[in-house]
Amino acid sequence: FRCWSSITNNKAEITKDLGRSFAIAKTFIKPFAACGANQVPMQIASTLAGHRLKAADIVRVVERLRPGTTDYAGLDYSGPFSSHVQALMSMQFCAAAAILGRPVYTPQFISESYNDPEVTEIAAKVELTCEEGRSMPGFEVYTTDGRVLIAEEQTIDRSIHLPTINGMRDKFRMLASGYLGKKITEEVIDLTISFDKVGDV
């Protein structure tokens, strides 16, 4: 305090809430194995998967976004995709995969299917449009039979972005079981969940 402000008057402020509030409780998780900027757009685009569209059914897709959304490097890229990193960053790829009903909730999809030919075909048809005053992404899918399918949400289900114990347990099983085996995976989960009772790490 002396080094920073030359006074120590408010030093008690820094510890007054210590032990009452934990930053980890305010953490958000990514429900999709993609860039953070693609999480909400993918969630909304996934509502169109029920139409069971194929690449041949789609003429164009308009993805409407708030200003500045596409500024981050790699987000506005419509392909071709030669790596999973290009795909998970690309707003066009992620929107196309979600609209086509690909298993975007699974951690393996983008890493194993970044060269999916149907997704690549639709990604090239996704137009990103930034609009003043917009807070949530919106989608318009124009089909070969003349329909315009719309996905717009004023609010979204934020629960899938919150790290519950059960959710983290399930996610760890999904990610780790193939590498650690079921037995060790469960041992790690049990140890982590009861970490406050562990006497010696």
Legacy VTK file of the C-alpha trace (Angstrom):
# vtk DataFile Version 3.0
C-alpha trace
ASCII
DATASET POLYDATA
POINTS 201 float
0.000 0.000 0.000
2.824 2.423 0.820
4.514 1.631 -2.489
1.310 2.052 -4.495
-0.454 4.977 -2.830
1.785 6.113 0.042
-1.089 5.584 2.488
-2.437 2.608 4.444
-5.821 4.069 5.418
-7.887 1.589 3.376
-5.814 -1.549 3.796
-8.668 -3.360 5.584
-10.800 -3.043 2.434
-8.678 -5.560 0.577
-9.493 -8.396 2.981
-12.984 -7.479 4.193
-14.737 -10.009 1.900
-12.014 -12.639 1.998
-13.594 -16.091 2.262
-17.093 -14.849 1.390
-16.888 -14.580 -2.366
-14.915 -16.811 -4.717
-13.990 -15.907 -8.284
-14.438 -19.527 -9.378
-18.154 -19.204 -8.615
-18.377 -16.513 -11.313
-16.652 -18.623 -13.963
-18.388 -19.426 -17.243
-17.700 -22.507 -19.344
-17.838 -23.131 -23.066
-20.594 -25.625 -23.899
-19.136 -25.959 -27.405
-15.518 -26.831 -28.271
-15.090 -23.569 -30.181
-13.898 -19.990 -29.691
-15.693 -18.081 -26.947
-17.128 -15.643 -29.493
-18.941 -18.551 -31.153
-20.687 -19.898 -28.051
-23.917 -17.871 -28.114
-24.200 -17.845 -31.933
-23.866 -21.652 -31.972
-26.460 -21.985 -29.230
-28.965 -19.937 -31.238
-28.052 -21.511 -34.592
-28.602 -24.961 -33.065
-32.320 -24.202 -32.809
-32.449 -24.518 -36.606
-31.118 -28.088 -36.538
-34.662 -29.381 -36.088
-35.376 -28.552 -39.726
-32.934 -31.339 -40.690
-31.470 -29.341 -43.543
-28.843 -30.689 -45.902
-26.252 -28.550 -47.654
-28.208 -28.895 -50.904
-31.264 -27.299 -49.226
-29.516 -24.027 -48.362
-28.984 -21.082 -50.710
-27.494 -18.640 -48.189
-27.297 -17.884 -44.490
-27.278 -14.407 -42.949
-25.817 -14.194 -39.445
-26.670 -10.873 -37.786
-24.317 -9.728 -35.031
-23.639 -6.783 -32.769
-20.964 -4.332 -34.003
-17.388 -5.401 -33.355
-18.181 -9.104 -33.021
-16.163 -10.085 -36.086
-13.089 -7.959 -35.291
-11.118 -10.706 -33.547
-8.601 -12.488 -35.777
-9.926 -15.656 -37.401
-13.623 -15.130 -36.686
-14.624 -13.894 -40.139
-13.274 -16.762 -42.216
-15.454 -18.809 -44.550
-12.909 -21.463 -45.519
-11.433 -23.602 -46.816
-10.410 -25.192 -43.517
-7.107 -27.001 -43.217
-7.008 -27.295 -39.418
-9.360 -27.593 -36.476
-8.086 -24.231 -35.163
-9.335 -22.460 -38.294
-12.694 -24.192 -37.886
-13.239 -23.512 -34.181
-12.409 -19.828 -34.703
-14.571 -19.388 -37.812
-18.044 -17.980 -37.175
-19.116 -19.321 -40.564
-17.970 -22.885 -39.847
-19.509 -22.949 -36.373
-22.834 -21.551 -37.605
-22.956 -24.017 -40.499
-22.192 -26.992 -38.245
-24.873 -25.969 -35.739
-27.522 -25.348 -38.422
-26.836 -28.738 -40.018
-27.274 -30.442 -36.653
-23.736 -31.711 -36.337
-22.783 -32.930 -32.822
-21.294 -29.571 -31.849
-21.737 -30.278 -28.113
-19.122 -33.038 -28.305
-15.482 -32.041 -27.814
-14.295 -34.209 -30.701
-16.500 -32.876 -33.498
-14.490 -29.865 -34.682
-11.089 -31.468 -34.086
-12.070 -34.558 -36.073
-14.444 -33.053 -38.660
-13.027 -29.630 -39.557
-13.015 -30.771 -43.193
-16.664 -31.951 -43.213
-17.644 -31.257 -46.857
-21.267 -30.252 -46.122
-20.267 -27.881 -43.334
-17.558 -26.395 -45.557
-20.099 -25.886 -48.349
-22.530 -24.038 -46.076
-19.783 -22.044 -44.313
-18.986 -20.459 -47.680
-22.630 -19.309 -47.882
-22.732 -17.630 -44.452
-22.770 -13.821 -44.611
-21.804 -11.995 -41.411
-23.660 -8.707 -40.950
-23.079 -6.366 -38.000
-26.057 -4.242 -36.919
-26.182 -1.238 -34.612
-28.345 -1.837 -31.561
-28.231 -5.619 -31.777
-27.247 -7.527 -28.632
-28.014 -11.150 -29.550
-27.044 -12.965 -32.754
-29.779 -13.813 -35.229
-29.920 -16.111 -38.243
-31.817 -16.229 -41.509
-31.506 -19.382 -43.602
-32.713 -19.077 -47.198
-33.656 -22.444 -48.681
-33.916 -23.728 -52.239
-37.698 -24.129 -51.885
-38.158 -20.437 -51.048
-38.445 -20.597 -47.266
-36.673 -18.230 -44.887
-35.982 -19.944 -41.568
-35.296 -17.548 -38.718
-33.572 -18.025 -35.370
-33.807 -15.019 -33.046
-33.524 -15.030 -29.264
-33.916 -12.074 -26.918
-32.592 -14.143 -24.035
-30.796 -17.480 -23.966
-30.518 -20.347 -21.523
-27.414 -19.347 -19.572
-27.458 -22.526 -17.486
-25.353 -24.388 -20.062
-22.618 -21.787 -19.516
-22.458 -22.364 -15.741
-20.060 -24.941 -14.253
-22.186 -27.136 -11.968
-20.544 -30.041 -10.168
-22.592 -32.586 -12.130
-21.880 -30.805 -15.402
-18.142 -30.695 -14.761
-18.145 -34.320 -13.632
-19.856 -35.394 -16.864
-17.589 -33.240 -19.010
-14.443 -34.606 -17.367
-15.664 -38.183 -17.893
-16.288 -37.436 -21.550
-12.869 -35.819 -22.046
-10.687 -38.040 -19.862
-12.094 -41.583 -19.932
-10.574 -42.439 -23.298
-7.110 -41.459 -22.053
-7.119 -42.363 -18.369
-9.559 -45.254 -18.394
-12.775 -45.387 -16.392
-11.186 -46.380 -13.052
-8.587 -43.591 -12.876
-11.070 -41.039 -14.229
-13.488 -41.823 -11.381
-10.645 -41.686 -8.845
-9.656 -38.209 -10.072
-13.291 -37.056 -9.883
-13.724 -38.434 -6.349
-10.461 -36.824 -5.219
-11.345 -33.452 -6.734
-14.875 -33.351 -5.340
-13.661 -34.178 -1.839
-10.483 -32.097 -2.056
-11.279 -30.249 1.171
-10.989 -33.575 3.025
-7.651 -34.601 1.502
-4.924 -34.592 4.137
-1.909 -35.007 1.871
-1.688 -34.294 -1.857
LINES 1 202
201 0 1 2 3 4 5 6 7 8 9 10 11 12 13 14 15 16 17 18 19 20 21 22 23 24 25 26 27 28 29 30 31 32 33 34 35 36 37 38 39 40 41 42 43 44 45 46 47 48 49 50 51 52 53 54 55 56 57 58 59 60 61 62 63 64 65 66 67 68 69 70 71 72 73 74 75 76 77 78 79 80 81 82 83 84 85 86 87 88 89 90 91 92 93 94 95 96 97 98 99 100 101 102 103 104 105 106 107 108 109 110 111 112 113 114 115 116 117 118 119 120 121 122 123 124 125 126 127 128 129 130 131 132 133 134 135 136 137 138 139 140 141 142 143 144 145 146 147 148 149 150 151 152 153 154 155 156 157 158 159 160 161 162 163 164 165 166 167 168 169 170 171 172 173 174 175 176 177 178 179 180 181 182 183 184 185 186 187 188 189 190 191 192 193 194 195 196 197 198 199 200
